[in-house]
Every structure is written in structure tokens, then in C-alpha cells.
Amino acid sequence: MLGGIFSIASKTVTWVSEFSEYRGGGNRPPPLRMPWFTVRTASGGLEEEAGYIRTWEPILVPGLLQTEGYARAILDANPAITRLGDPDSFVKIRANRKAVLTKESPVRLSIIIWEPVLHCVVGGEDVHRDQLRHLVEMGQLPNVTIQVVPLSVGATAGTCGAFVLFAFADTPAPGAVFLETLTSSQYLEEARELDGYWMVFDWLRSSALDPEQSLNTIAALAAAKLKK
């Protein structure tokens, strides 16, 4: 049904069906070899199932915390994405994913971002300021934690690139890692892979500013934007 609504290719619907079957069994899921739009649809499915989501992002504000203006600017800047379809549809789907943060039993979201993310002016000064203020607002939710790794830390374990850890049970221990590239993504679930990414996330968390300091830093940058 969703495939018909969003005009998703039949091979993508097949992948989603196979993935759903995997979640109920012990087999490795099919590899993600889909365009950005359908990859994000699949990732949204993981977000719906997860009890905990932990994200490391060294380049952009993570999708679940992006404002509409920020998300649109990201889409417009990438020709590999815009050629796949209507950007308005992409923005709408991304916005709908945010419901996991405010539903009756919301997902527990922990995000660590590198300081340069806060200084990158995406979509112009107004969009940038609104995005910073939105981060502060979302960081005050009881189920959302935002931390910033300052540039003063120097080299970080996060040079491996962005990743998302998903935990599907009551325990916060990760059960999956989601990695995204330009045109496809990869889903990891072997114990040694999970242990490595979990260790990196834990290291990043210990080197980051604490949540209160992080929100204060973001709020100060947003305030400085108002003075310009």
C-alpha cells in the first residue's frame, strides 16, 4: 500500500518485506542498495521499531532534528537526490519520521554532533538560526539528549563517519548499525561490528560537552545570529 502511495519501486517494496521477515528471525537482512529516498523510508522503519537511537553526525544536523527549511536546503544542494523525485515529498517524509520523538512511548534519542555542524550555514542565516533554536528546544525533551564534541578535542574516534545505532529491546545495548552513503546504505548486526560502533559512540560521548553545556553553546550561537 505504501509503495503505491509514494510510487516506490516494486524491488524496494520487496526489500522492505524481506526486512520485516528478518526482524522476526535470525537471518542477516538483505543489503540496502536503494536510492536515497527509499533508503530513508527503510531507515524510518527502523526508527519506528527502536526503543533507543544513538547518532553520531560530524557534518549535518541529524534528520530527526532538522527543521523543514534545513532539510529542504540539504536536498536542494545535492543533485544526486533531487534528480530522484519531488523534493517536497522527501521533506514531508522526513518530517513525518519525527513523530517517533513525541508519540505516547517515544524513542529515546541520543545525538552527538561535531562542533563544525553548528557553524555550517545551511540554507542561509535565517534557516541556520532557526535550526539552532530548534536544537535547543528539542534538547529539552526528556527523551532527547544532545551533546557537542568541541573542536578543542582534536582528532576524534568519529573520523569513521556518521552512523546510527538502534536498540530494539528494553535494553539500551545496540542491535543494529545503520550507515548511509550517497546512493545506498548498509545495515550491520554482527556482534563485533556492533561492539566497535558502540565503543566509538561511548568514546565520543565521554569527550563531548555535557548536555547542559551543549545546549548552552547552541543557544549562544543562535543568540549571536539574532544580533547580526
N, C-alpha and C positions, 0 to 999 in steps of 0.2 A: 504493500500500500504506500509506504513512504517513498519507495522507488518511483512510483507513478507520480506522486505529488511533486517531488523535487526533480523529476526527469533523470534519475540516477540510472546509469547503465546497468544492464542485466548482470554483467560479471561482478559489479560491485554489490548488488543485492545478494548474489551467490556467496560472495566473501563474507558479508555480514551474517548470513545464515550459517555458514561454516564456523564463524567465530562464536556465535551463540551456542552452537553444539559443543565447541571446545570448552566454553566456560562451565559446562556441566560434566566434563570428562577430564581425562588426564593426558590427552594428546597435545602436542605442540600446535599452536594456532597457525593458520595459513599466513604466509608472508604478506605484508602490506605493500602492494605495488599498484597504487592508485593515484590519480591526480590529487592536487591539494584539497579540492573541495570535498571529495569523498573520503579522503584521509581524515579530515576534520570531522566528518559525520561519524566515522568509526570511533574516533577519539572521544566524541561526545557520548557515545555508548559506554565507554569505559568510565567516564565521569559519573554517569547515572548509577553505575553499579558500585562505585568505590565508596568506602567509608572514610578513607584518608587519601588526600592528594598532596604530593610534595613536588615542587617545581624549582628547578634552578634555571635562571634565564640571564645570560650575560649581554644580550643585545637589545631585546624589546620587553615591554611590559607583557606579562603572560596573558593569553587570550581571555581567561575568566575575569580578569580585572581591567580589560580595555574598555574605554568609552567608545561610543559609536563613531565619533569623529576620528579618534586614534585608529580604530580598526579599519575605517574606510581609507585613511591615508596610507596605511600599510598595504592594503590591497591595491590601491591606485599606483603605488610605487613599484609594483612587481608585475612586469608584463607576462611572466610565466603563469601568473594567477588570473589576471584579468582576461586573458585570451580564452580561458576555460568557460566563461559564462558571465552572467549579470552580477556585478559587484554588490548590488542591493540585496540579492538573495544570499550571498555569502555573509554580509553584515548581519542580516536577520537571523541566520542560523547560528552565528557566533553569539548574538545577543540572547537567543533562546537557551543556549547552554548555561548561561549564568544562573538559571533557576535552581541549580543544584546547591547554590550558596544560601538560598533563602527559603527552601522548601521546609516542610514540617520537621524532617530529620535531616538537616543539612550536612553536606560533606564537610569534613574538617580539612581546611586548606592551609598549607604552609608554603610560603613562597620566599625564595631568596633571590635577590637581584643584585647585579653588579652596579656600582655607583654610576658608571657612564650611561646606563639606561635612563637615569633621571635627568641627564643633561642633554640627551639627544632630542632636538626639537622636531618632533614628528607632527606634520600637519599644520605647522605654523605656531606662533606664540600663544594664541588663544586656545587651540586644541591642546597644546603642551601643558598650559596652566590648568585647564580643566582635568586633564589626565592625572596630574599630580594631586589635585584636590580630591579626585575620585579615589586614588590610592589611600589617602589619609582616611577618608570616610569608610572605605571597605575594611581597612585595617582595624577599625574599631568594633567590627562584628566579633562576637565571642568565639566564632568558629574559624576566623581568619587571622593568620599571623603573617606579617610581612617583615622581612629583615633585609638590610642592605650591607653588602660587602664593600667597604670603602677602598678607594684606590691606594690608600696608605698601606694596605695589607701586602701589596706587591703581587707576586705570582701566586695563583690560587690553583687548587685542585680542579676548579671548574673550567680549566682550559680544554677539557674534553668536549665542551659544547653543551647546549641546552638539553635537558632531559626532564621527564616527568615520572615520578614513582606513584604507583597505585597500590593501595591496600584494600582488599575486598572483604575481609572478615572483620571481626570486632578488634582484632589485634592490629596495632599500627605497623607491624612488620610488612614490608612491601611484597606484593605478589606479582607485580609486573613493572616493566620499564618501557616507556614509550619514547622513541626517538624519531624526529622529523627531519627530512631533507627537503630539497627544493621540489621534487616531484613525487616523492614516495616517503614512506615511513617504515619503521621496524619495531616490532614488539618482542621484548625479551622476557623470559620467565625462568631460565635456569638458575639454580641457587647461586652458583659462582658469579653469574652476571649481576644478580640482584644484590649480592653482598658487596660487590665493587661499587656500584652506584650508591648504595645506602651509606657506605663508608665515606664516599666523596661528599654526599649531602651532609652528613654529620660533621665533617671537617669544615665545610662551608658555613654551616650554622654556628659552629664554635668561633669562627673567625669574623663573623658578621657583627654589626651593631645589634644590641638587643632590640626587641620590638618597639619599646618606647622611644629609644634613641633614633631608631629608623624612621618612625612616623614624624618625629620632631624635625629630622633632617629633610624629609619630603615636604613637610608643611612650610619650612623656612624657604625652600626653593620656590614653592608656589606663591608665597607672600612676596618674594623678590620679583616675581613675574608681574605682580599687580602694580608694583612701583614703577615699572618701565613705561 
